[in-house]
């Protein structure tokens, strides 16, 4: 994985060239080979994926609906809050083998440290998760404000520094502040998960300009927008900005029909990515005729 901003910029430049070539190829051949429009493989955390949808597992009406939603979404990575599951205790047991249900979907598990308020708490929970699930992936969350559930940038960096030293692949849930993101990269994080809006708010991307800046300034870093997504349109917008993926939970879990909503988000993320790779037209201040008629005779 690239370790400096220069390396990341070089890697992103190569990726852009490859995508540009792909655009030309798809334009010429898609009519004859529709398979070219299928999701393209990509790399993150040492794994090769096709889906760019990361799905949360909390708050579903039942384990069965959760399982169906994962299948409908096409997500290959699901995240679970270990602390919340441990706190559920007997109720979790009554609902059946929760982690067994997740494993049966074939999705890769991304444990998270949701609910932690200090670096020490988050580090301890991450260590437990590695032992339980045999994975070095961890979604690192350290809450700094009870009202907005905004990440604490200082505790987050401290926890990330220690976990990277211990061999974890850290997926830090952070704000969209560029300097905070750079500090996380400085301590060894290879992936960033900037928020779109406060967790569970459904507000969408409240500051798309900040996300656009992150994409431009950190070209080789996988960016997964996390939290605040309310509808598939928000996911499309994130992907059209050039972000690499979307993680969400509440927008699916609390939908009237979570399974159909999971499918809708899966399609939206694919559409947004395809639009980004294809090249979205530039906005114009004035009307531009799609079929110019100046200089041509008009037959009546």
N, C-alpha and C positions, 0 to 999 in steps of 0.2 A: 504494500500500500504506500502511496507517495507520502513523504514525511515532512516536506517543506511546502510553503506557498508556491515556490517556483515549480517544484515537482508536480503539485496539484494542477497548476496552470497548464503545464505541458501535457499532463494526462487529459485534461479537459479539452485542450486544443485538438489532440488526436481523436478524442471521442466525437467532437463536433465535425471533424473532417469525415469520419466514418459515417456519421448520421447524414451529412450532406450527400455523400455518395449513395447512401441508402435511399434518400428522397428521390434522386434521379432514377434509380433503378425501379423503385416502386411505381413511379409515375408512368414509366414505359411498359412495365410488365404486369401491373396489378390486374388488368382485365383478363390476361391469360393465366395468371397464377394468383388467385385470391389468397392463398396461404401466406404470401409475402406480407399481408396486412395483419397477420397474427402477432401477438405480443412478442417482442424480442427479448432474448436472455440478457441478464445484467448481473453484475457481481456486487455483493455487499457482505461485509464481515466474513469473507472467505467462503461464501456460498454463492451458487449460481441459481438465480430465480428467473421466472417469467413474470409472475404477478408483481405489481408495485403497490398492492393493497395490503396493509398491515391492520389486522382486526383485533379489537379488544374483546374480552369475554365476560364482562361484568354486567349484571342487571337484566339479563334475558328472562323472559317469562318461564322458561324451563330449559333443562339441559338438552332436551331433544330439539327445541327450536334453535338453540345455540349451534348445535351440530349441523342442522340444516342450513343455517345462515352462513356458516363457514364454507360449506360445500357450494352454496349459491354464489358466494362472493368471489370464489376462485383464489382467495388469499392463501398464500403458502407460509405465512408467518402469523402467529397469533400471540398476543401478549396477555399475561395473567398476573394479578397482584398477589404475591405470595402472602403478604401480611393480612390481606382481607380474607384469603382462603383459610389461613390458620385461625383467624378470629371467628370464622363461621362455625367451626367446630362441629357439633352434633348435627346442625342443619345441613352442612355440606355432606356429611355421611348419609343423611336421610335422602339427599338428592342423588345419591349414587356416587360412583367413582368419577369425580369431576375431571381429574387429570387423565384418567383413562379414556374419557370421552374425547378430550382434546387430542390425545395421542392417536386415537382411532381415525381422526380426520386426515392424518398424514402430514399435517402442518408442523412447521418448526416452531418450537416454543421459545418465546422471548419473555422470561420472567422480568417483573419490574419491582421497584422499591417504593411503590405508591404508599403514601401515608407517613413516610419518614420525614423528620424535621431537622435532623442533624446528619453530618457526614458519617459519624460513628454508627448511627442507626442503619444508614443505607449500606455501609460497608459490611456490617454484620449480616444483614438480610441478603445481600448479594452472595456472600460466602455460603449461606444456607441454601440458596437457590442453586448454586453450582453443585453442591453435594446431592441435592434432591433430584435434579433434572439432568445432571451430567452434561451441562453446556456452559461454555464460557461467555455466552451472550448475556448481557444484562441491560435492561432499560433503566437508567439511573434517574430517579426522581427525588429531589429534596425540596420540600415546600418551604417557602419563606414568608408567605402571607396567607392568613386563614380565610380572608374574604375572596381574594382572586385566585388563590392556590398558585400564585406565581412562584416559579422556581427561585431558590436562594442562590444567587450567582457565586457567592463565596464558598458556602458549604458544598455546592455542586462541584466546583473546581477541586476542592480539597479531597472529596470522595473520589472523583474521577482520577486524580493523580495516584492515589493509593491502589485503586482497582486495576488501573493499567499496569502498575508495577507487579501486581499479582497475576497478570496474564489474562485479564478479562477483555473482551471486546465490548467496550462501553458505548451504549446508545444514550447519550445524555438528553433528557428533556429540558430544553432551555427556552429563553425568550428569543426574540428576533434581533437582539442587540448585537451588532457586529463585533464590538470589542470583547464582550463576554464569550462569544463564539470563538474568537481567536484564542482566548485564554484556554478554553477547553482543548483546542487543537494543540496548543503549546505543551499541555501536560500529557499528550499522547492519544487523544481521542481521534478516531478516523472517520466518525460519522456524527452528524448533528441532527437533532430533532427539534427545530424551532416551533414555537406555538403559532397557531393561526389566531387564536383568541383564548380566553380562559377556559379551562377544562369544563366540559358539559354545558357551555353557554349556547352553543349553536349559532354564534354570531358570524361564523365564516372567517374570512381573512380580513381582520380589522386594519391591518397595515401592509397591504401588498407591496408598497414601495420598499419597505424594510426587507421583505423576502426577496424582492428583485435585486436589492443591493447585496444581500448575502450570496445570491447566485452569481452575481458579477464579480464579487471580490474573492469568493472561495470556489473557483471554477472546478477544481478536481475533487471536492468533498461531497460525498453523498448527503443530500438534504432531504429529510423526511418530515413533512409538515405534520405536526401532532397537536391535537386538542383544538376544540372550538368549531370544528367542521359541523355544519348543520344540514346541508343538502348536497346531492351530487353535483350541483352547479358550483359549490365551493371547491369540491375536489377537482373538477375540470379546470377551474381558475388556477389552482395551485400547480397542476401539471402543465398548463400552458405557460406558466412563468419559468418552466424549466426545472422545477423541483423533481426529485427522483422517486418520490413515493408519498403516500398518504397513510397516516395511522389515525383511526377513529374508533369510537366505541358507542357512545350514547346515541348518536344519530341513527344507528341501526337497532341497538337494543331496545330503545324506547319508541320506535316506529310502530304504527298500528299493525303493520305486517313486516316484522324484522327480516324474514327470508327474502321477500321481494325487494325490500330496501337494500339488503346486502347485494343483491344482483344489480340493482340500479347503480350503486356506488362502484361496483366492479366494472360495469360498462362505462361509467363516467370517467373513471381513472384511465381506462384504455383510450377513450376518445380524446381526453386531454393530452395524453402523451403522444398520440398519433398526430394531433393538431400541432404540437410543439415541434415534432420531428419534421412535419410537412412544411412548416413555416407559415405562421398566421400573418395575414396581410396587415400592412401598416394602416392606422387610422388616418383619415383625411379631414381637414377643416371644412372643405367644400365638397359639393357633389361631384362625382366623376362618372360620366356616363359609361355604362358597361358595354354599350354598343354605339360608338361614335357615328354620327351621321353627317358631320360637316364635310362639304365637298362632294357629297354623293347625291344623285337625283332621287327624289321621292316620287314614287308612282302612286297615283290616286285611282 
